[in-house]
Amino acid sequence: MRTRTVQITANFVCVDLEINVTDITQTSATVSWSTGETEVDSTVVYYRVTGTTSWISVSAASQSTTRSISGLEPGTEYQFYVQLASYGETLTSDTVTITTGKRCTMAICTG
């Protein structure tokens, strides 16, 4: 009986992808993420109004760890997540939910 030895080399990426949404205003928010020392080929931030089905995608520079999102509606709940490509694998963060600030005019805030 003949046997054959095969050597397999594989690179596995083990990354804890953390996401935060800060600097929330009436119409904008800043999404940030942390990947440790992992090299990233591409980064996309996804967001949508909570309860809708269509996600809006916004690219970020591959080595960036923040992306400002503008054009949001005041007093609206949004969901965000980040997806990275690294070493041929796709890594996706958990979803974070925020509510933008309310629109205020003449010291009266409205939704």
KOLRO-160291 format. One line per field, with one value per atom (N, C-alpha, C): atom name; residue number from 1; x, y, z. Coordinates in nm, 3 decimals. Example, Ala and Ser with C-alpha at 12.3 -4.5 7.8 and 13.67 -1.06 7.14 Angstrom:
<pts>
at	N	CA	C	N	CA	C
i	1	1	1	2	2	2
xx	1.319	1.230	1.320	1.285	1.367	1.290
yy	-0.569	-0.450	-0.330	-0.225	-0.106	0.003
zz	0.780	0.780	0.780	0.708	0.714	0.787
</pts>
This chain:
<pts>
at	N	CA	C	N	CA	C	N	CA	C	N	CA	C	N	CA	C	N	CA	C	N	CA	C	N	CA	C	N	CA	C	N	CA	C	N	CA	C	N	CA	C	N	CA	C	N	CA	C	N	CA	C	N	CA	C	N	CA	C	N	CA	C	N	CA	C	N	CA	C	N	CA	C	N	CA	C	N	CA	C	N	CA	C	N	CA	C	N	CA	C	N	CA	C	N	CA	C	N	CA	C	N	CA	C	N	CA	C	N	CA	C	N	CA	C	N	CA	C	N	CA	C	N	CA	C	N	CA	C	N	CA	C	N	CA	C	N	CA	C	N	CA	C	N	CA	C	N	CA	C	N	CA	C	N	CA	C	N	CA	C	N	CA	C	N	CA	C	N	CA	C	N	CA	C	N	CA	C	N	CA	C	N	CA	C	N	CA	C	N	CA	C	N	CA	C	N	CA	C	N	CA	C	N	CA	C	N	CA	C	N	CA	C	N	CA	C	N	CA	C	N	CA	C	N	CA	C	N	CA	C	N	CA	C	N	CA	C	N	CA	C	N	CA	C	N	CA	C	N	CA	C	N	CA	C	N	CA	C	N	CA	C	N	CA	C	N	CA	C	N	CA	C	N	CA	C	N	CA	C	N	CA	C	N	CA	C	N	CA	C	N	CA	C	N	CA	C	N	CA	C	N	CA	C	N	CA	C	N	CA	C	N	CA	C	N	CA	C	N	CA	C	N	CA	C	N	CA	C	N	CA	C	N	CA	C	N	CA	C	N	CA	C	N	CA	C	N	CA	C	N	CA	C	N	CA	C	N	CA	C	N	CA	C	N	CA	C	N	CA	C	N	CA	C	N	CA	C	N	CA	C	N	CA	C	N	CA	C
i	1	1	1	2	2	2	3	3	3	4	4	4	5	5	5	6	6	6	7	7	7	8	8	8	9	9	9	10	10	10	11	11	11	12	12	12	13	13	13	14	14	14	15	15	15	16	16	16	17	17	17	18	18	18	19	19	19	20	20	20	21	21	21	22	22	22	23	23	23	24	24	24	25	25	25	26	26	26	27	27	27	28	28	28	29	29	29	30	30	30	31	31	31	32	32	32	33	33	33	34	34	34	35	35	35	36	36	36	37	37	37	38	38	38	39	39	39	40	40	40	41	41	41	42	42	42	43	43	43	44	44	44	45	45	45	46	46	46	47	47	47	48	48	48	49	49	49	50	50	50	51	51	51	52	52	52	53	53	53	54	54	54	55	55	55	56	56	56	57	57	57	58	58	58	59	59	59	60	60	60	61	61	61	62	62	62	63	63	63	64	64	64	65	65	65	66	66	66	67	67	67	68	68	68	69	69	69	70	70	70	71	71	71	72	72	72	73	73	73	74	74	74	75	75	75	76	76	76	77	77	77	78	78	78	79	79	79	80	80	80	81	81	81	82	82	82	83	83	83	84	84	84	85	85	85	86	86	86	87	87	87	88	88	88	89	89	89	90	90	90	91	91	91	92	92	92	93	93	93	94	94	94	95	95	95	96	96	96	97	97	97	98	98	98	99	99	99	100	100	100	101	101	101	102	102	102	103	103	103	104	104	104	105	105	105	106	106	106	107	107	107	108	108	108	109	109	109	110	110	110	111	111	111
xx	0.083	0.000	0.089	0.059	0.137	0.063	0.136	0.074	0.136	0.061	0.107	0.085	0.187	0.177	0.157	0.057	0.028	0.037	0.112	0.122	0.025	-0.058	-0.155	-0.121	-0.111	-0.086	-0.208	-0.258	-0.376	-0.357	-0.408	-0.406	-0.547	-0.561	-0.692	-0.687	-0.793	-0.802	-0.900	-0.855	-0.941	-0.942	-1.051	-1.058	-1.187	-1.175	-1.291	-1.320	-1.420	-1.453	-1.553	-1.505	-1.590	-1.632	-1.758	-1.810	-1.870	-1.850	-1.909	-1.966	-2.076	-2.132	-2.135	-2.064	-2.049	-2.075	-2.059	-2.078	-2.211	-2.316	-2.448	-2.514	-2.552	-2.621	-2.759	-2.825	-2.955	-2.944	-2.834	-2.823	-2.696	-2.616	-2.492	-2.449	-2.357	-2.298	-2.163	-2.075	-1.945	-1.939	-1.907	-1.895	-1.746	-1.709	-1.569	-1.564	-1.450	-1.435	-1.291	-1.271	-1.138	-1.117	-1.003	-0.970	-0.836	-0.780	-0.649	-0.544	-0.456	-0.346	-0.375	-0.497	-0.531	-0.524	-0.458	-0.457	-0.591	-0.643	-0.776	-0.763	-0.829	-0.827	-0.935	-1.054	-1.161	-1.256	-1.319	-1.414	-1.539	-1.655	-1.783	-1.868	-1.923	-2.017	-2.158	-2.245	-2.385	-2.474	-2.579	-2.676	-2.814	-2.916	-3.054	-3.141	-3.257	-3.357	-3.412	-3.418	-3.470	-3.611	-3.634	-3.764	-3.775	-3.673	-3.672	-3.584	-3.589	-3.512	-3.389	-3.381	-3.270	-3.157	-3.038	-2.918	-2.850	-2.796	-2.715	-2.570	-2.486	-2.345	-2.258	-2.156	-2.060	-1.921	-1.835	-1.699	-1.615	-1.517	-1.419	-1.281	-1.183	-1.046	-1.007	-0.934	-0.907	-0.838	-0.749	-0.680	-0.742	-0.854	-0.924	-1.000	-1.026	-1.106	-1.226	-1.254	-1.372	-1.433	-1.564	-1.632	-1.748	-1.752	-1.863	-1.977	-2.097	-2.218	-2.303	-2.337	-2.420	-2.548	-2.638	-2.762	-2.869	-2.851	-2.949	-3.067	-3.180	-3.300	-3.304	-3.341	-3.350	-3.454	-3.424	-3.517	-3.551	-3.457	-3.482	-3.388	-3.441	-3.359	-3.292	-3.160	-3.080	-3.005	-2.976	-2.891	-2.765	-2.652	-2.523	-2.449	-2.373	-2.275	-2.161	-2.047	-1.928	-1.890	-1.847	-1.802	-1.664	-1.569	-1.434	-1.398	-1.308	-1.248	-1.103	-1.061	-0.924	-0.880	-0.768	-0.713	-0.817	-0.901	-1.000	-1.124	-1.129	-1.244	-1.324	-1.454	-1.539	-1.572	-1.548	-1.576	-1.687	-1.787	-1.902	-1.920	-1.940	-1.960	-2.104	-2.129	-2.266	-2.332	-2.463	-2.538	-2.556	-2.535	-2.554	-2.671	-2.760	-2.876	-2.860	-2.886	-2.879	-3.003	-3.029	-3.134	-3.070	-3.092	-3.037	-3.111	-3.048	-3.108	-3.233	-3.317	-3.441	-3.416	-3.500	-3.491	-3.551	-3.477	-3.525	-3.531	-3.644	-3.658	-3.725	-3.670	-3.724	-3.744	-3.645	-3.643	-3.752	-3.816	-3.916	-3.863	-3.848	-3.797	-3.912	-3.896	-3.995	-3.926	-4.002	-3.945	-3.897
yy	-0.117	0.000	0.124	0.214	0.337	0.451	0.537	0.655	0.781	0.884	1.012	1.119	1.198	1.308	1.438	1.512	1.642	1.748	1.851	1.962	2.072	2.114	2.220	2.340	2.453	2.577	2.666	2.716	2.803	2.920	3.034	3.153	3.176	3.179	3.205	3.340	3.417	3.549	3.539	3.577	3.578	3.721	3.791	3.933	3.961	4.038	4.086	4.226	4.238	4.365	4.441	4.547	4.629	4.754	4.798	4.916	5.010	5.141	5.244	5.353	5.413	5.528	5.643	5.751	5.865	5.995	6.105	6.239	6.247	6.198	6.193	6.331	6.385	6.514	6.492	6.600	6.589	6.520	6.543	6.495	6.415	6.385	6.311	6.226	6.135	6.050	6.002	5.965	5.911	5.764	5.679	5.535	5.504	5.433	5.393	5.244	5.184	5.041	5.010	4.894	4.852	4.708	4.685	4.550	4.501	4.572	4.533	4.559	4.465	4.481	4.420	4.377	4.310	4.405	4.360	4.438	4.424	4.536	4.537	4.576	4.501	4.532	4.633	4.622	4.717	4.723	4.840	4.861	4.927	4.877	4.937	4.953	5.073	5.101	5.093	5.020	5.007	5.072	5.143	5.198	5.203	5.209	5.218	5.274	5.322	5.360	5.230	5.221	5.102	5.071	4.944	4.901	4.895	4.948	4.939	4.822	4.784	4.668	4.703	4.824	4.863	4.927	4.871	4.926	5.021	5.130	5.223	5.190	5.177	5.144	5.264	5.282	5.391	5.333	5.347	5.295	5.384	5.321	5.393	5.352	5.438	5.404	5.275	5.187	5.053	5.055	5.146	5.149	5.248	5.308	5.401	5.324	5.389	5.327	5.414	5.517	5.600	5.643	5.672	5.726	5.811	5.936	6.024	6.002	5.995	5.978	6.103	6.168	6.288	6.267	6.363	6.353	6.270	6.246	6.169	6.259	6.200	6.274	6.295	6.415	6.440	6.351	6.312	6.234	6.098	6.037	5.910	5.803	5.681	5.569	5.501	5.483	5.420	5.300	5.205	5.091	5.100	5.063	5.067	4.936	4.895	4.788	4.810	4.747	4.760	4.623	4.621	4.496	4.520	4.433	4.445	4.323	4.343	4.231	4.225	4.106	4.087	3.946	3.934	3.802	3.714	3.774	3.698	3.661	3.701	3.673	3.800	3.788	3.902	3.897	4.007	4.017	4.120	4.086	4.174	4.200	4.328	4.365	4.337	4.350	4.351	4.480	4.486	4.605	4.695	4.825	4.924	5.014	5.043	5.128	5.260	5.371	5.504	5.583	5.693	5.787	5.924	5.987	6.121	6.222	6.338	6.444	6.500	6.556	6.615	6.754	6.792	6.925	7.026	7.133	7.235	7.370	7.436	7.572	7.657	7.773	7.866	7.800	7.719	7.649	7.545	7.505	7.398	7.284	7.169	7.052	6.971	6.929	6.842	6.718	6.612	6.485	6.492
zz	0.000	0.000	0.000	-0.091	-0.103	-0.035	0.028	0.088	0.028	0.031	-0.024	0.082	0.104	0.200	0.124	0.165	0.103	0.210	0.179	0.274	0.232	0.328	0.302	0.389	0.326	0.399	0.384	0.494	0.490	0.584	0.543	0.629	0.680	0.810	0.869	0.938	0.918	0.980	1.096	1.212	1.329	1.381	1.352	1.385	1.461	1.566	1.638	1.585	1.501	1.435	1.520	1.584	1.670	1.595	1.616	1.549	1.654	1.632	1.716	1.627	1.669	1.599	1.698	1.664	1.756	1.681	1.752	1.693	1.618	1.683	1.621	1.630	1.515	1.510	1.448	1.410	1.344	1.209	1.139	1.001	0.969	1.071	1.043	1.162	1.135	1.238	1.188	1.280	1.244	1.286	1.190	1.215	1.227	1.332	1.348	1.380	1.348	1.369	1.403	1.462	1.503	1.458	1.395	1.347	1.401	1.494	1.544	1.438	1.418	1.322	1.185	1.162	1.037	0.918	0.811	0.687	0.619	0.568	0.507	0.361	0.273	0.130	0.092	0.153	0.125	0.244	0.260	0.370	0.315	0.356	0.317	0.442	0.459	0.568	0.509	0.575	0.532	0.636	0.589	0.683	0.618	0.704	0.657	0.769	0.731	0.829	0.888	1.019	1.084	1.034	1.000	0.952	0.801	0.731	0.585	0.545	0.418	0.373	0.290	0.240	0.152	0.232	0.216	0.280	0.182	0.233	0.155	0.185	0.083	0.104	0.071	0.156	0.140	0.159	0.059	0.070	0.160	0.223	0.304	0.256	0.277	0.240	0.313	0.245	0.299	0.435	0.460	0.589	0.687	0.649	0.737	0.844	0.956	1.062	1.099	1.019	1.042	0.909	0.914	0.796	0.845	0.802	0.836	0.737	0.791	0.710	0.727	0.616	0.624	0.543	0.551	0.476	0.547	0.677	0.753	0.789	0.818	0.855	1.006	1.053	1.197	1.265	1.389	1.469	1.412	1.340	1.271	1.324	1.339	1.386	1.267	1.277	1.171	1.226	1.137	1.168	1.082	1.141	1.072	1.093	0.992	1.011	0.912	0.939	0.856	0.803	0.677	0.616	0.555	0.587	0.535	0.453	0.360	0.288	0.330	0.373	0.420	0.387	0.317	0.282	0.212	0.129	0.055	0.135	0.260	0.346	0.367	0.389	0.421	0.569	0.637	0.780	0.800	0.879	0.900	1.048	1.082	1.222	1.264	1.393	1.443	1.396	1.405	1.367	1.490	1.470	1.575	1.535	1.630	1.605	1.679	1.610	1.670	1.628	1.697	1.656	1.641	1.527	1.504	1.592	1.611	1.693	1.627	1.709	1.658	1.601	1.507	1.445	1.543	1.572	1.665	1.595	1.608	1.556	1.662	1.684	1.783	1.919	1.959	2.088	2.102	1.991	1.994	1.909	1.970	1.897	1.841	1.717	1.653	1.602	1.587	1.544	1.406
</pts>
